[in-house]
């Protein structure tokens, strides 16, 4: 794998699983790391292990996102890698879903992605012309491409996030900004959700997912990937 050609990364929607693996991998690659979440108390051990800076923010609030980037810039310098990993669910039948819960879920999953991408792009696209530099990555899901019964709100948010990523890639790619969307097409392995004994390797290893993100960060711009779909190799199609 080629070296990652960036200096500082901000992960928005940090927690256990994918974002924790990303924080460790990015720190090991020599990048400064910032972790943003509504509740940063849960991130203390991860920050201690990676040297990451912690930032409290609600990704669905424009004023919080603006403050987040100002604080991150003060601690890390303007981040040249920004990864949007935040999402929320409102489970249930269309007949019974609370509209405000759906609004909130879409706000975190999709609108927050827009707010974060906007602040990131403002720092990555140079003022007065010239060539920009940076990467904005979005974490999607199976729901980015396929809606399931009882999960309309999550699918709406993830479909919107994928649309945002594609639009941003077409606008920002020619300006030197690598935008990519990752379809995490399967359950992510954790201590609370290990592989069933009868189905080994049926979940995605978060460390392997993080490695795929770093491989994508290291790509040459003549062949940037816009979308990467990751799924267990034992899946039956």
C-alpha positions as CSV (number, residue, x, y, z in Angstrom):
1,X,0.0,0.0,0.0
2,X,1.2,3.5,-0.8
3,X,1.7,6.0,1.9
4,X,-1.4,8.2,2.7
5,X,-0.6,11.6,1.3
6,X,-2.4,13.6,4.0
7,X,-1.7,15.2,7.3
8,X,-4.7,15.5,9.5
9,X,-8.1,13.6,9.7
10,X,-11.4,14.4,11.3
11,X,-13.9,11.6,11.9
12,X,-17.4,12.9,12.5
13,X,-19.8,10.4,14.2
14,X,-17.0,8.6,16.1
15,X,-17.7,5.6,18.3
16,X,-16.9,1.9,18.5
17,X,-16.5,-0.2,15.4
18,X,-15.5,1.4,12.1
19,X,-14.6,4.8,13.4
20,X,-12.4,3.4,16.2
21,X,-10.6,1.2,13.7
22,X,-10.2,4.2,11.4
23,X,-8.8,6.3,14.2
24,X,-6.2,3.7,15.0
25,X,-5.2,3.1,11.4
26,X,-4.9,6.8,10.6
27,X,-2.9,7.5,13.7
28,X,-0.6,4.6,12.8
29,X,-0.2,6.1,9.3
30,X,1.2,9.3,10.9
31,X,-1.9,11.5,10.6
32,X,-3.2,13.7,13.4
33,X,-6.7,12.6,14.3
34,X,-9.8,14.4,15.6
35,X,-12.9,12.6,16.8
36,X,-16.3,14.3,16.9
37,X,-19.4,13.0,18.5
38,X,-22.3,14.2,20.5
39,X,-21.0,12.3,23.5
40,X,-17.2,12.4,23.7
41,X,-17.0,10.8,27.1
42,X,-17.2,7.3,25.5
43,X,-14.1,8.1,23.4
44,X,-11.6,8.7,26.2
45,X,-9.8,5.4,25.9
46,X,-9.6,5.6,22.1
47,X,-8.3,9.2,22.3
48,X,-5.6,8.1,24.8
49,X,-4.6,5.2,22.6
50,X,-4.4,7.2,19.4
51,X,-3.5,10.7,20.6
52,X,-6.7,12.0,19.0
53,X,-8.3,15.3,19.9
54,X,-12.0,15.1,21.0
55,X,-14.7,17.5,19.9
56,X,-18.3,17.5,21.0
57,X,-20.8,18.4,18.2
58,X,-24.2,17.6,16.9
59,X,-23.6,17.0,13.2
60,X,-27.2,18.0,12.3
61,X,-26.8,21.5,13.7
62,X,-25.1,24.1,11.4
63,X,-23.7,26.1,14.3
64,X,-22.2,23.0,15.9
65,X,-20.5,21.9,12.7
66,X,-19.1,25.4,12.1
67,X,-17.7,25.4,15.7
68,X,-16.4,21.9,15.2
69,X,-14.3,22.8,12.2
70,X,-13.0,26.0,13.8
71,X,-11.9,24.0,16.9
72,X,-10.4,21.2,14.8
73,X,-8.4,23.7,12.7
74,X,-7.0,25.2,15.9
75,X,-5.9,21.8,17.2
76,X,-4.9,20.0,14.1
77,X,-4.7,22.6,11.3
78,X,-7.3,22.4,8.6
79,X,-8.1,18.7,8.3
80,X,-7.3,17.4,4.8
81,X,-9.2,14.1,5.4
82,X,-12.8,14.3,6.6
83,X,-14.8,11.1,7.2
84,X,-18.6,11.3,7.8
85,X,-19.6,8.3,9.8
86,X,-22.7,9.6,11.7
87,X,-26.1,8.0,11.2
88,X,-29.4,7.4,13.1
89,X,-32.3,5.1,12.7
90,X,-36.1,5.4,13.3
91,X,-37.3,1.8,13.0
92,X,-40.9,0.8,12.4
93,X,-43.8,0.6,9.9
94,X,-44.6,3.6,7.7
95,X,-48.1,3.5,9.4
96,X,-46.6,4.1,12.9
97,X,-43.4,6.1,12.5
98,X,-43.2,9.3,14.4
99,X,-42.5,12.1,11.8
100,X,-40.2,14.0,14.2
101,X,-38.1,10.8,14.8
102,X,-37.8,10.4,11.0
103,X,-36.9,14.0,10.6
104,X,-34.2,13.7,13.2
105,X,-32.8,10.5,11.7
106,X,-32.5,12.0,8.2
107,X,-31.0,15.1,9.8
108,X,-28.1,13.2,11.3
109,X,-27.6,10.7,8.5
110,X,-27.9,13.0,5.5
111,X,-28.2,16.7,6.4
112,X,-25.3,16.4,8.7
113,X,-23.3,14.9,5.9
114,X,-24.0,18.0,3.8
115,X,-23.0,20.4,6.6
116,X,-19.7,18.5,7.3
117,X,-18.9,18.3,3.6
118,X,-19.5,22.0,3.1
119,X,-17.2,23.0,5.9
120,X,-14.6,20.5,4.7
121,X,-14.7,21.7,1.1
122,X,-14.5,25.4,2.1
123,X,-11.1,24.6,3.6
124,X,-9.9,22.2,0.9
125,X,-10.8,24.2,-2.2
126,X,-8.3,27.0,-2.5
127,X,-9.4,30.6,-2.6
128,X,-8.7,32.5,-5.8
129,X,-8.3,29.5,-8.0
130,X,-5.5,27.0,-8.1
131,X,-5.6,23.3,-7.2
132,X,-7.2,22.0,-4.0
133,X,-6.2,19.0,-1.9
134,X,-8.0,16.7,0.4
135,X,-10.4,13.8,0.8
136,X,-14.0,13.6,2.0
137,X,-15.3,10.1,2.6
138,X,-18.9,9.1,3.5
139,X,-19.8,5.8,5.3
140,X,-22.8,4.2,3.6
141,X,-24.6,1.0,4.2
142,X,-26.7,-1.7,2.4
143,X,-29.5,0.8,2.9
144,X,-27.7,3.2,0.6
145,X,-28.7,1.1,-2.4
146,X,-31.6,-1.1,-1.1
147,X,-34.4,-0.2,1.2
148,X,-35.8,-2.8,3.7
149,X,-39.2,-3.1,5.2
150,X,-39.5,-1.3,8.5
151,X,-36.4,0.8,7.8
152,X,-37.6,3.6,5.5
153,X,-36.1,6.4,7.5
154,X,-32.6,4.8,7.5
155,X,-32.9,4.1,3.7
156,X,-34.0,7.7,3.0
157,X,-31.0,9.1,4.9
158,X,-28.5,6.7,3.3
159,X,-29.9,7.2,-0.2
160,X,-29.6,10.9,0.3
161,X,-26.1,10.6,1.6
162,X,-25.0,8.6,-1.4
163,X,-26.6,11.3,-3.7
164,X,-24.7,14.0,-1.8
165,X,-21.4,12.0,-2.2
166,X,-21.9,11.6,-6.0
167,X,-22.8,15.2,-6.5
168,X,-19.9,16.3,-4.4
169,X,-17.5,14.0,-6.3
170,X,-18.5,15.5,-9.6
171,X,-18.1,19.1,-8.3
172,X,-15.0,18.7,-6.2
173,X,-13.0,16.0,-8.0
174,X,-11.9,18.4,-10.8
175,X,-10.8,20.8,-8.0
176,X,-8.4,18.2,-6.5
177,X,-10.7,16.8,-3.8
178,X,-11.2,13.1,-3.6
179,X,-14.8,12.3,-2.6
180,X,-15.7,8.6,-2.0
181,X,-18.7,6.7,-0.7
182,X,-18.3,3.3,1.0
183,X,-21.2,0.8,1.0
184,X,-20.8,-1.3,4.1
185,X,-22.9,-4.1,2.8
186,X,-23.2,-6.4,5.9
187,X,-23.0,-6.5,9.6
188,X,-19.9,-5.2,11.3
189,X,-18.1,-7.5,13.7
190,X,-17.8,-6.5,17.4
191,X,-17.5,-8.0,20.8
192,X,-21.2,-7.6,21.1
193,X,-21.9,-9.1,17.7
194,X,-19.2,-11.7,16.9
195,X,-19.4,-14.2,14.0
196,X,-21.9,-17.0,14.7
197,X,-19.9,-20.2,15.3
198,X,-21.8,-21.9,12.4
199,X,-21.0,-18.9,10.0
200,X,-17.4,-17.8,10.4
201,X,-16.4,-14.7,8.5
202,X,-20.0,-13.8,7.9
203,X,-19.5,-10.3,9.3
204,X,-17.1,-7.5,8.3
205,X,-14.0,-7.0,10.4
206,X,-13.8,-3.2,11.2
207,X,-10.0,-3.2,11.0
208,X,-10.3,-4.6,7.4
209,X,-12.8,-1.9,6.6
210,X,-10.4,0.8,7.9
211,X,-7.7,-0.7,5.7
212,X,-9.9,-0.3,2.7
213,X,-10.4,3.4,3.5
214,X,-6.7,3.9,3.8
215,X,-6.0,2.1,0.6
216,X,-8.5,4.5,-1.1
217,X,-6.9,7.5,0.5
218,X,-3.6,6.4,-1.1
219,X,-5.0,6.2,-4.6
220,X,-3.5,8.2,-7.4
221,X,-5.9,10.8,-8.7
222,X,-5.8,9.5,-12.3
223,X,-7.8,6.5,-11.0
224,X,-9.7,7.7,-7.9
225,X,-12.6,5.4,-6.8
226,X,-15.9,7.1,-6.1
227,X,-17.6,4.2,-4.6
228,X,-16.3,1.1,-2.8
229,X,-18.7,-1.7,-1.8
230,X,-17.4,-4.0,1.1
231,X,-19.2,-7.2,2.0
232,X,-18.2,-10.6,3.6
233,X,-16.5,-12.9,1.1
234,X,-18.7,-15.8,2.1
235,X,-22.0,-14.0,1.2
236,X,-24.3,-16.0,-1.0
237,X,-25.4,-13.9,-4.0
